[in-house]
Amino acid sequence: MKIKFSEKIPKIEDDIKICMDDPYLNDLRGEFNSYSNQLKKLRKKLLKTNSSDEQSKIIKQIDSIAKKMENNQKQSVKVTKSRLKERKKKSKK
């Protein structure tokens, strides 16, 4: 008997929802949102300034924040996968 792809989705979604309540993941999400807000402010600041030196500094800040966001997302993926593995092991027992 073949299982339809659509039948698998609810189980995965349930696992992800459970992981979403994880305090560490919530902290990572909060940090990501903070970085996102900082980028919005820097973008506005970049568009307003005419000084090339100031623009250069702002671009460096944007690059730094973008790297932090990327690392945040990588960590979030690792933790989510780990939590899903833990849930799978618990459900097998």
C-alpha positions, 0 to 999 in steps of 0.5 A, spaced: 500 500 500 502 506 497 502 512 502 500 519 499 505 524 500 499 529 503 498 524 508 505 525 511 505 532 511 500 533 518 505 528 522 511 533 520 507 539 521 506 537 528 513 535 529 515 542 527 510 545 531 512 542 537 519 544 536 517 551 535 515 552 542 522 550 544 525 556 548 532 556 545 529 556 538 524 562 540 531 565 543 534 564 536 527 567 532 527 573 537 535 574 535 533 574 528 527 579 528 532 583 532 537 583 526 532 584 521 529 590 524 536 593 525 537 592 517 531 596 516 534 601 520 540 601 516 537 601 510 533 607 511 540 610 514 544 608 508 538 611 503 538 618 507 546 619 507 550 622 501 557 621 505 561 615 501 565 614 508 558 613 512 555 609 506 561 605 507 561 604 514 553 602 514 555 597 508 560 594 513 554 594 518 549 591 514 554 585 512 556 584 519 548 583 521 547 579 515 553 574 517 550 573 524 543 572 521 546 567 516 549 563 522 543 564 526 539 560 521 544 555 520 544 554 528 536 554 528 536 548 522 541 544 526 537 545 533 530 543 529 533 537 526 536 535 533 529 536 536 525 532 531 530 526 531 529 526 539 521 526 538 522 520 533 526 516 538 521 518 543 515 516 539 519 509 537 519 507 544 
